[in-house]
Amino acid sequence: MENNEIEMNFEDKRYQSIQEAEKKILEMAKVQISNSFESLKDKADGITKLFDDCIPTIPTNNPQIYTLVTVLNLLLKNEYSTFIDSRKSVCLNGNTLLNEMISFKVEQVNFHCYSLLKGFFENVQDDVLNCNFIYEEIERYGQIAADLYEWVDSNFTIISVKYSEDVYDEEM
């Protein structure tokens, strides 16, 4: 076997392994999205209360929930907005948010939105938009907040796989 054949065979195996891993990651993310939504679907009043309780005049009291509302809007509407605008858009109340989640199509998230979301989920030195936007910080607000975070995080995982495939395809 020539070096070129070995190298090509290695690249084929590498690509196949990456594809298999991505498939498993996507399956796990989809299960988590489904589980999170199942847990939330009958809790519209609890979602509304979570957001209403976190509207003091000073946003520093509950920064993780402010960030969660902003990230939900970014994901669902493909636009980065203030907390107030995000709240009016997708997080007005629990029913509004649940309806937005039902109609959400992860395929519609554009690269610009993905790049902004990366700033919340990936701790890459100076590119972090909120270093406290992690599960452990959100979880302390209760199961509803944790389920919302997991729903967003799992959708981000799917989007990450989508855009990492694009980068890998460009390398080939």
Residue frames relative to the residue before (quaternion, step in Angstrom):
aa qw qx qy qz dx dy dz
M 1.0000 0.0000 0.0000 0.0000 0.00 0.00 0.00
E 0.3876 -0.7240 0.5223 0.2296 3.53 -0.89 0.88
N 0.6646 -0.5100 0.3717 0.4001 3.54 -1.27 0.40
N 0.6316 0.5430 -0.3373 0.4387 3.59 1.01 -0.77
E 0.6576 0.5047 -0.3066 0.4678 3.57 1.01 -0.84
I 0.6434 0.5116 -0.3173 0.4729 3.58 0.98 -0.84
E 0.6570 0.5141 -0.3006 0.4624 3.55 0.94 -0.93
M 0.6652 0.4931 -0.3011 0.4730 3.58 0.94 -0.86
N 0.6349 0.5254 -0.3211 0.4666 3.56 1.00 -0.84
F 0.6333 0.5240 -0.3192 0.4717 3.58 1.02 -0.83
E 0.6653 0.5015 -0.3007 0.4642 3.59 0.91 -0.90
D 0.6309 0.5231 -0.3286 0.4694 3.59 1.03 -0.77
K 0.6611 0.4966 -0.2979 0.4771 3.58 0.94 -0.91
R 0.6359 0.5306 -0.3224 0.4585 3.55 0.96 -0.87
Y 0.6699 0.4996 -0.2909 0.4658 3.56 0.87 -0.97
Q 0.6512 0.5141 -0.3074 0.4660 3.58 0.96 -0.88
S 0.6545 0.5100 -0.3088 0.4649 3.61 0.96 -0.84
I 0.6389 0.5145 -0.3183 0.4752 3.56 1.00 -0.82
Q 0.6488 0.5198 -0.3163 0.4571 3.58 0.94 -0.87
E 0.6613 0.5035 -0.3040 0.4656 3.60 0.94 -0.87
A 0.6541 0.5051 -0.3106 0.4697 3.58 0.96 -0.85
E 0.6493 0.5149 -0.3164 0.4617 3.58 0.95 -0.85
K 0.6272 0.5402 -0.3324 0.4520 3.57 1.01 -0.80
K 0.6702 0.4868 -0.2940 0.4768 3.59 0.94 -0.88
I 0.6316 0.5236 -0.3286 0.4679 3.59 0.99 -0.80
L 0.6561 0.5085 -0.3076 0.4652 3.58 0.95 -0.87
E 0.6351 0.5266 -0.3278 0.4603 3.58 0.97 -0.82
M 0.6688 0.4941 -0.3001 0.4675 3.59 0.90 -0.92
A 0.6535 0.5125 -0.3171 0.4579 3.60 0.94 -0.84
K 0.6571 0.5092 -0.3132 0.4592 3.59 0.96 -0.83
V 0.6244 0.5174 -0.3353 0.4796 3.59 1.03 -0.73
Q 0.6649 0.4994 -0.3064 0.4632 3.60 0.92 -0.87
I 0.6192 0.5292 -0.3422 0.4684 3.60 1.00 -0.77
S 0.6683 0.5017 -0.2913 0.4658 3.55 0.90 -0.94
N 0.6710 0.4964 -0.2968 0.4640 3.59 0.89 -0.91
S 0.6530 0.5103 -0.3132 0.4638 3.57 0.94 -0.86
F 0.6780 0.4813 -0.3025 0.4660 3.57 0.88 -0.90
E 0.6150 0.5465 -0.3467 0.4505 3.60 0.98 -0.79
S 0.6675 0.5001 -0.2939 0.4669 3.56 0.99 -0.82
L 0.7274 0.4548 -0.2276 0.4607 3.59 1.10 -0.74
K 0.5653 0.6928 -0.3729 0.2478 3.58 1.00 -0.82
D 0.7516 0.3386 -0.2076 0.5266 3.61 1.09 -0.55
K 0.6281 0.5633 -0.3151 0.4347 3.58 1.25 0.25
A 0.1397 0.8259 -0.5337 0.1166 3.59 1.04 0.72
D 0.6605 0.5043 -0.3160 0.4578 3.59 0.93 -0.84
G 0.6472 0.5185 -0.3127 0.4632 3.58 1.03 -0.76
I 0.6230 0.5229 -0.3314 0.4781 3.57 1.07 -0.73
T 0.6433 0.5169 -0.3179 0.4668 3.57 0.93 -0.92
K 0.6606 0.5088 -0.3049 0.4601 3.58 0.91 -0.91
L 0.6175 0.5458 -0.3461 0.4483 3.60 0.95 -0.84
F 0.7101 0.4434 -0.2648 0.4786 3.57 0.84 -0.96
D 0.6524 0.5189 -0.3184 0.4514 3.60 0.97 -0.81
D 0.6614 0.5099 -0.3046 0.4580 3.59 1.01 -0.79
C 0.7231 0.4254 -0.2296 0.4934 3.57 1.18 -0.48
I 0.5481 0.5974 -0.4178 0.4100 3.55 1.04 0.69
P 0.1340 0.7648 -0.6159 0.1335 3.56 0.52 1.07
T 0.6340 -0.5371 0.3754 0.4106 3.57 -1.19 0.22
I 0.7227 0.3506 -0.2298 0.5495 3.59 1.18 -0.42
P 0.3548 -0.7860 0.4632 0.2044 3.62 -0.35 1.18
T 0.5600 0.6251 -0.4025 0.3656 3.61 1.15 -0.30
N 0.5279 0.6396 -0.4168 0.3722 3.62 1.21 -0.22
N 0.8076 0.0834 -0.0121 0.5837 3.60 1.01 -0.77
P 0.0011 0.8662 -0.4993 -0.0218 3.61 0.74 0.95
Q 0.6266 0.5513 -0.3594 0.4175 3.60 1.01 -0.66
I 0.6614 0.4804 -0.3115 0.4845 3.60 1.01 -0.75
Y 0.5954 0.5359 -0.3622 0.4766 3.59 1.05 -0.66
T 0.6666 0.4920 -0.2946 0.4763 3.56 0.93 -0.90
L 0.6264 0.5434 -0.3360 0.4466 3.60 0.96 -0.84
V 0.6541 0.5019 -0.3099 0.4735 3.60 0.92 -0.89
T 0.6634 0.5040 -0.2988 0.4655 3.58 0.93 -0.89
V 0.6706 0.4884 -0.2943 0.4745 3.60 0.96 -0.86
L 0.6033 0.5429 -0.3563 0.4629 3.60 1.03 -0.71
N 0.6663 0.4896 -0.2995 0.4761 3.58 0.93 -0.89
L 0.6337 0.5360 -0.3273 0.4517 3.58 0.95 -0.87
L 0.6938 0.4708 -0.2733 0.4714 3.57 0.88 -0.93
L 0.7503 0.4398 -0.2295 0.4371 3.57 0.75 -1.06
K 0.7980 0.2896 -0.1327 0.5115 3.59 1.05 -0.73
N 0.3855 -0.7347 0.4742 0.2945 3.59 1.27 -0.10
E 0.6670 0.4471 -0.3412 0.4886 3.58 1.00 0.74
Y 0.3509 -0.7238 0.5659 0.1810 3.50 -1.04 0.92
S 0.0508 0.8206 -0.5594 0.1052 3.55 -0.46 1.23
T 0.6296 -0.4947 0.4269 0.4203 3.52 -1.33 0.11
F 0.6767 -0.4651 0.3640 0.4396 3.55 -1.27 0.21
I 0.6637 0.5133 -0.3158 0.4431 3.61 0.82 -0.96
D 0.6870 0.4662 -0.2887 0.4768 3.60 0.85 -0.91
S 0.6351 0.5184 -0.3258 0.4709 3.58 1.04 -0.75
R 0.6416 0.5220 -0.3212 0.4612 3.55 0.99 -0.84
K 0.6777 0.4835 -0.2913 0.4713 3.59 0.93 -0.85
S 0.6827 0.5156 -0.2835 0.4333 3.57 1.06 -0.73
V 0.8568 0.0557 0.0105 0.5125 3.60 0.38 -1.18
C 0.7575 0.3743 -0.1907 0.4998 3.57 1.16 -0.49
L 0.1730 0.8117 -0.5347 0.1589 3.56 1.12 0.66
N 0.7481 -0.1676 0.1200 0.6308 3.55 1.05 -0.85
G 0.7355 -0.4413 0.2893 0.4249 3.54 -1.29 0.14
N 0.6552 0.5174 -0.3197 0.4482 3.58 0.94 -0.84
T 0.6308 0.5289 -0.3302 0.4619 3.57 0.98 -0.83
L 0.6785 0.4891 -0.2961 0.4612 3.57 0.85 -0.95
L 0.6618 0.5051 -0.3179 0.4536 3.60 0.86 -0.88
N 0.6401 0.5096 -0.3249 0.4743 3.60 1.01 -0.75
E 0.6341 0.5141 -0.3234 0.4786 3.59 1.03 -0.77
M 0.6523 0.5146 -0.3128 0.4603 3.58 0.98 -0.83
I 0.6356 0.5314 -0.3247 0.4563 3.59 1.01 -0.81
S 0.7547 0.3996 -0.2161 0.4733 3.59 0.87 -0.93
F 0.4695 0.7030 -0.4241 0.3249 3.60 1.28 -0.15
K 0.1089 -0.7606 0.6389 0.0366 3.54 -1.05 0.93
V 0.3865 -0.7622 0.4733 0.2138 3.56 -0.36 1.25
E 0.5967 0.5886 -0.3587 0.4108 3.60 1.12 -0.60
Q 0.6539 0.5463 -0.3103 0.4215 3.60 1.16 -0.49
V 0.5071 0.6397 -0.4348 0.3803 3.59 1.24 -0.11
N 0.2940 -0.7883 0.5179 0.1544 3.56 -0.65 1.11
F 0.6988 -0.4902 0.3264 0.4059 3.55 -1.29 0.32
H 0.6134 0.5496 -0.3506 0.4459 3.59 1.01 -0.74
C 0.6542 0.4986 -0.2986 0.4840 3.57 0.94 -0.90
Y 0.6300 0.5300 -0.3232 0.4666 3.57 0.96 -0.86
S 0.6506 0.5223 -0.3154 0.4521 3.58 0.93 -0.86
L 0.6564 0.4870 -0.3062 0.4880 3.58 1.02 -0.77
L 0.6405 0.5249 -0.3254 0.4566 3.59 0.94 -0.83
K 0.5847 0.5847 -0.3633 0.4292 3.59 1.06 -0.73
G 0.6332 0.5595 -0.3221 0.4269 3.55 1.06 -0.76
F 0.6816 0.4547 -0.2848 0.4975 3.57 1.20 -0.42
F 0.7806 0.3882 -0.1761 0.4571 3.58 0.99 -0.81
E 0.7533 0.3266 -0.2022 0.5338 3.59 1.08 -0.52
N 0.2882 -0.7668 0.5530 0.1522 3.54 -0.71 1.10
V 0.1472 0.7827 -0.5794 0.1734 3.53 0.06 1.34
Q 0.7652 -0.4057 0.1866 0.4637 3.53 0.05 1.39
D 0.8656 -0.0748 0.0680 0.4904 3.59 -0.63 -1.09
D 0.5900 0.6184 -0.3584 0.3755 3.60 1.22 -0.15
V 0.4835 0.6724 -0.4363 0.3516 3.61 1.25 0.06
L 0.3128 -0.7689 0.5312 0.1697 3.57 -0.72 1.09
N 0.7828 -0.0560 0.0247 0.6193 3.60 1.15 -0.51
C 0.2671 -0.8140 0.4958 0.1423 3.57 -0.15 1.28
N 0.6598 0.4908 -0.3162 0.4730 3.63 1.21 -0.25
F 0.5245 0.6152 -0.4265 0.4057 3.59 1.24 0.13
I 0.3516 0.6943 -0.5299 0.3368 3.50 0.38 1.36
Y 0.6985 -0.4969 0.3140 0.4082 3.55 -1.21 0.54
E 0.6668 0.5309 -0.3121 0.4197 3.58 0.84 -0.96
E 0.6721 0.4774 -0.2941 0.4836 3.60 1.07 -0.67
I 0.6625 0.4914 -0.2972 0.4809 3.59 1.04 -0.75
E 0.6142 0.6037 -0.3362 0.3812 3.57 0.98 -0.90
R 0.6331 0.5616 -0.3464 0.4046 3.60 1.01 -0.67
Y 0.6136 0.5305 -0.3477 0.4704 3.60 1.28 -0.19
G 0.6808 -0.5015 0.2785 0.4555 3.58 1.26 0.08
Q 0.7306 -0.4614 0.3033 0.4017 3.52 -1.37 0.22
I 0.6183 0.5439 -0.3593 0.4391 3.61 0.99 -0.72
A 0.6609 0.4929 -0.3038 0.4774 3.58 0.90 -0.91
A 0.6498 0.5166 -0.3156 0.4597 3.59 0.97 -0.86
D 0.6594 0.5009 -0.3100 0.4671 3.60 0.96 -0.84
L 0.6324 0.5161 -0.3334 0.4717 3.60 1.00 -0.76
Y 0.6460 0.5151 -0.3165 0.4661 3.57 0.95 -0.87
E 0.6762 0.4929 -0.3008 0.4575 3.59 0.86 -0.93
W 0.6138 0.5384 -0.3462 0.4621 3.59 1.07 -0.69
V 0.6744 0.4777 -0.2866 0.4846 3.58 0.91 -0.95
D 0.6689 0.5185 -0.2997 0.4403 3.58 0.86 -0.97
S 0.6693 0.4920 -0.2992 0.4695 3.60 0.96 -0.82
N 0.6256 0.5028 -0.3379 0.4916 3.59 1.06 -0.65
F 0.6219 0.5274 -0.3371 0.4705 3.58 1.04 -0.74
T 0.6075 0.5537 -0.3470 0.4516 3.59 1.04 -0.74
I 0.6581 0.5023 -0.3056 0.4703 3.58 0.92 -0.91
I 0.6564 0.5047 -0.3032 0.4717 3.57 0.94 -0.89
S 0.6330 0.5381 -0.3263 0.4509 3.59 1.01 -0.81
V 0.6411 0.5052 -0.3244 0.4780 3.57 0.98 -0.82
K 0.6316 0.5444 -0.3313 0.4416 3.57 0.94 -0.89
Y 0.7559 0.3886 -0.2287 0.4747 3.58 0.73 -1.00
S 0.5970 0.5249 -0.3856 0.4683 3.62 1.12 -0.36
E 0.5866 0.5540 -0.3648 0.4646 3.61 1.14 -0.58
D 0.6356 0.5313 -0.3287 0.4536 3.57 0.98 -0.83
V 0.6607 0.4943 -0.3049 0.4756 3.58 0.96 -0.87
Y 0.6583 0.5056 -0.3152 0.4601 3.59 0.93 -0.87
D 0.6459 0.5231 -0.3225 0.4529 3.59 0.96 -0.84
E 0.6352 0.5234 -0.3305 0.4619 3.59 1.06 -0.71
E 0.6376 0.5359 -0.3248 0.4481 3.58 1.10 -0.72
M 0.6407 0.5285 -0.3240 0.4530 3.58 1.07 -0.73
